[in-house]
Amino acid sequence: MSDLDRRQFMHSSALLAAAAAIGATPGIDPRTGQGLPVPGLAGKNLAEAAPGISWQKAPCRFCGTGCHIMVGTQGGKVVAVAGDRQAEVNKGLLCVKGYSIGQILYGKDRLTQPLLRKGGKLVPISWKEALDTIASRIQAAPKEFAFYGSGQWTIPEGYSAQKFMKGGLSNNHIEPNARLCMASAVTGFLATYGVDEPAGCYDDLDRADVVIFWGNNMAEMHPVLFSRIIDRRATGAKIRLIDIGTRRTRTTEHCQHFLNFNPHSDLAIANGIAHLLIKNNTYDKIFVEKFLAFRKDGAKPSLFGKATTFEDYKRHVAEYTPEHVEKISGVPAKDIYLLGRLFGDPKLRITSTWCMGMNQHTRGTAINSLVHGVHLLSGHFGKPGDAPTSLTGQPSACGTVREVGTLAHALPGGRIVKKAAHRKHAEKYWNLPAGRVSPKPGYHTVKMWERFCTSKAKGGDINTIWVQVTNPGQSLPNLNKLFLGKKGLSEKFLIVSDVYPTATTKLADLVLPSALWVEKNGVVGNSERRTQQWFRQVKPPGKARDDTWQTIAVAHRLYQRGFAGMKDKDGKFLFEMKDDKGKPVPVWDFGRYYDVNVDQQLFEEYRQFTRLKHKDLAPYTEYVKARGLRWPVVKQANGTWRETRWRFSEFDDPYVKKGSRIQFYHSSSKNDRAQMWIRPYENPPEMPDAKYPLWLCTGRVLEHWHTATMTGRVPALANAMPSTYVELNPVDARRYGISNGDQVRIKSRRGQLDLRAWIQGRGEPPAGSLFVPWFDEKRLINLVTLHLYDPISKQPDYKKCAVSITRLGPGK
Amino acid sequence: MAISGLAILLSPEPEQRDSALQALQEHPQLELGPSNGDRISAVLDTPDTHQDRRAFRQLEKLSGVLRVDLVCVYLDEEPTDAPSVPSGADHE
């Protein structure tokens, strides 16, 4: 192709993609499977523009929004993507990462064969040797083995890992990286409603008069959802957008109000709103009378605390006058009055959204429960547009981690290992002998890695960790302590299943090549309770294989060796899969793995768990037809399956008693009421001082997803944001003699990192604070961050610690 | 060479919208494509990444333009690790 042709081709492709993004390219006609006309492109459609391409649906691999994509394949490769107009979530729109998603499969350094560290080097080995190595490690010390996954585990992947650990090894040391990103949202929901996950959904964004972003840069982190809001404004809707944050971001640019608060003081702001609702007598009397119970912490913070009264609650919030809140938070009192007025107006519809800002917080559970509390006290709950809704950063943080329960204390479907009845359910569904599931919770993420990085002689009782679909060598906080501490501990063994070399594989003893996204079947669950399914569309490269297969294959190795835990109570293999005629299929042989739909069989088994907490899922085949369904999905008299958009509200939730309007049917006070918590502001555990005078906040950028192991392989994205930097305020730049582009050193009590300075960059932190994106594996800001965590959720605080900054010299 | 596909959201106010459309049509490096409501697709064709970013920021600042979404970028440059951030001038 000549340069001119190539340029014209790229030009046309860019226009086609842009047209598709705004819905001018309709994508695929579901009735004919053919592309529909593209306005303005001489009547061409996708099929005509690219003949020979097959198109199938799949949810996006990146964030928790859950956009659907039409994936175009040809000759065994993904060659095109388009936004899926049939998908309610994104209505054909995709963000810059979504449009680049096909390229994540084709980085030059894909892992294609198992590698074992021998003589200090990773050398190729067979799958047989890899599986035997893992089985031997587990057999030698099954209680010292841990499984570490993520919110990128599909539901079947997480479910098989969960069953393998808790049902097979009687070992509860299974954790996800989601402990680091949304555990406080979980405990916030549990503490308030007695059950996890949002009552509302994305439809609230289409109906709200006011949207409040609580430390949430939606414009960059969930850009398609943000477009839903901005699109409404463009069509004349009067929406008031309020950014309550610690740094100006792209989201701030679109907001009428920016409430810039001192780190950690969001608790004071929420209490200030409650103060005004009571003082102005604008709280919702019916909610207080009928739907709320009041609660406060005992000596030790917990999910349940102890009961108290509305009078006690009123006394507590009395001190949070707007003027007092201003002193704590730095937010002008007039803005607290504004929030009080808005929440006090019953005619408005108010939606709050949040993500890492409220969750990565040593008071994460407290601030989550306070934001729910503000909505409940004001009655801004349970009507379309009136909702407190947390967002997730991974495609199945909800579907897998929160619903399948891949956490050290949990069992599928909202169960916990401590409850005998819940263990019995698991043993029944898994056909296990009584007592197989251990009642003792395993180690949470920070503890698990702490124990792994401590020698056995000093109490480090985790000796092998198997990591799937995540990159803890970059994403854990205080890496020197929680990851790099493994160096030199010869008895420790790290297994990593991944698609590319990462910061984690650098220390791995065994590396397993994994299939990625549409190289395998999958089911995931997004932030609005929507379960989404897709089929494998291309084969993985070389010897890369599905994560679920890897788990089942190791389980089978143990079964072959007579490991009792890998047998059910009838002596059958724990992961026995059958064909249509009921004949067992040896799916541990990868050549036979796709003879049956393993995902479907695991999903149908898992589905039994979902009814206890009224998170009912439909049969797998319903998800094949749909662009996701929001649970509870309940069968109707006519045989169809109906999803639920608003939980706990009589008008939509089939589990709410008729005539009750709102019913919190999993209430922890057992009286159908939600819990209103008394939770005061307290100083954070680490604050700037003379030696470390600045706040450090970390976060993400539009172009990269998490640790950039995928987006870093997409040339357009890598070039758009090649490496990380430190954002600082011009006041601090002057104070420390730093110019734009200078090399600087960021130092905390835990570590240091050299970076380039960016003054008045994309975001702008206020004077006294710095911001560093964490996507860059060559510059690990988590060498600097704090590992202290919320006492209830055990989620660490990546959003604030104390650091110093020093100019090293001009940028190169 | 940098070619970006853009989704541009225009103001619903007729005056502002017309003014933005005129500015976009006159932009030497921009080709407009099909529209859908207040959104219009476009291609920004510039010699390099640096100029692509600069033009992108100018578009964001145009009166009547509410938002510019980057949909895709085609570059003839391989990913680089430097400079860590663009020069200060690029971000003024």
Contacts between the chains, C-beta under 8 A, distances in Angstrom:
chain1	res1	chain2	res2	distance
A	7	B	1	6.7
A	7	B	3	7.4
A	7	B	45	7.9
A	10	B	1	8.0
A	10	B	3	4.8
A	10	B	74	4.2
A	11	B	3	5.8
A	11	B	31	7.4
A	11	B	43	5.7
A	11	B	45	6.2
A	13	B	5	7.7
A	13	B	72	7.6
A	13	B	74	7.1
A	14	B	3	5.0
A	14	B	4	6.4
A	14	B	5	3.6
A	14	B	43	4.7
A	14	B	71	7.6
A	14	B	72	5.7
A	14	B	74	6.2
A	15	B	5	6.4
A	15	B	31	7.0
A	15	B	33	4.5
A	15	B	41	6.3
A	15	B	42	7.8
A	15	B	43	4.9
A	16	B	5	7.8
A	17	B	5	4.4
A	17	B	71	5.1
A	17	B	72	4.5
A	18	B	5	3.6
A	18	B	6	5.6
A	18	B	7	5.5
A	18	B	33	6.0
A	18	B	41	3.6
A	18	B	42	6.2
A	18	B	43	6.7
A	18	B	71	4.7
A	18	B	72	7.4
A	19	B	33	5.1
A	19	B	34	4.8
A	19	B	41	4.2
A	20	B	71	7.9
A	21	B	5	7.3
A	21	B	7	4.5
A	21	B	41	7.0
A	21	B	69	6.7
A	21	B	71	4.3
A	22	B	7	4.8
A	22	B	34	7.8
A	22	B	35	7.2
A	22	B	36	4.7
A	22	B	39	3.9
A	22	B	40	7.2
A	22	B	41	5.4
A	23	B	36	4.7
A	23	B	39	7.4
A	24	B	33	7.3
A	24	B	34	3.9
A	24	B	35	6.6
A	24	B	36	4.5
A	24	B	39	7.8
A	24	B	41	6.0
A	25	B	34	7.8
A	38	B	34	7.0
A	39	B	34	4.4
A	40	B	33	5.9
A	40	B	34	3.5
A	41	B	33	7.8
A	41	B	34	7.1
A	93	B	7	7.7
A	94	B	71	7.3
A	95	B	69	7.3
A	96	B	69	7.6
A	96	B	70	4.7
A	96	B	71	6.5
A	96	B	72	6.9
A	96	B	73	7.5
A	99	B	5	7.8
A	99	B	71	5.5
A	99	B	72	4.6
A	100	B	72	6.9
A	223	B	69	6.9
A	227	B	9	7.8
A	227	B	67	7.6
A	227	B	69	6.8
A	230	B	9	6.2
A	230	B	66	6.5
A	230	B	67	5.4
A	231	B	9	7.1
A	231	B	37	7.9
A	231	B	38	7.8
A	231	B	39	7.6
A	233	B	66	7.2
A	234	B	9	5.4
A	234	B	10	7.2
A	234	B	11	7.2
A	234	B	12	5.5
A	234	B	37	7.5
A	234	B	38	4.4
A	234	B	39	7.7
A	234	B	66	5.8
A	235	B	12	6.1
A	235	B	37	6.8
A	235	B	38	6.6
A	236	B	12	5.2
A	254	B	67	7.3
A	712	B	79	7.6
A	715	B	75	6.0
A	715	B	77	7.6
A	715	B	78	6.5
A	715	B	79	5.1
A	716	B	72	6.9
A	716	B	73	3.9
A	716	B	74	6.7
A	716	B	75	5.8
A	717	B	73	7.9
A	718	B	79	3.5
A	718	B	80	7.9
A	719	B	49	5.8
A	719	B	73	7.6
A	719	B	75	5.4
A	719	B	77	5.9
A	719	B	79	5.5
A	719	B	80	6.6
A	720	B	49	7.5
A	720	B	70	7.9
A	720	B	73	6.3
A	722	B	79	6.6
A	722	B	80	5.6
A	722	B	81	5.6
A	722	B	82	7.1
A	722	B	83	7.8
A	722	B	84	7.0
A	723	B	81	5.8
A	723	B	82	7.5
A	723	B	84	4.5
A	723	B	85	7.9
A	724	B	84	7.4
A	725	B	84	5.6
A	725	B	85	4.6
A	739	B	88	7.5
A	740	B	85	7.9
A	740	B	87	7.4
A	740	B	88	3.4
A	740	B	91	7.4
A	741	B	83	7.2
A	741	B	84	7.9
A	741	B	85	6.5
A	741	B	87	6.3
A	741	B	88	6.1
A	755	B	84	7.2
A	756	B	83	7.5
A	756	B	84	3.9
A	756	B	85	5.3
A	758	B	85	4.7
A	758	B	91	7.3
A	759	B	88	7.2
A	760	B	91	6.6
A	760	B	92	7.9
A	761	B	85	6.9
A	761	B	91	5.8
A	762	B	91	7.9
A	778	B	81	7.2
A	811	B	83	6.8
A	811	B	84	7.1
A	812	B	82	7.1
A	812	B	83	7.8
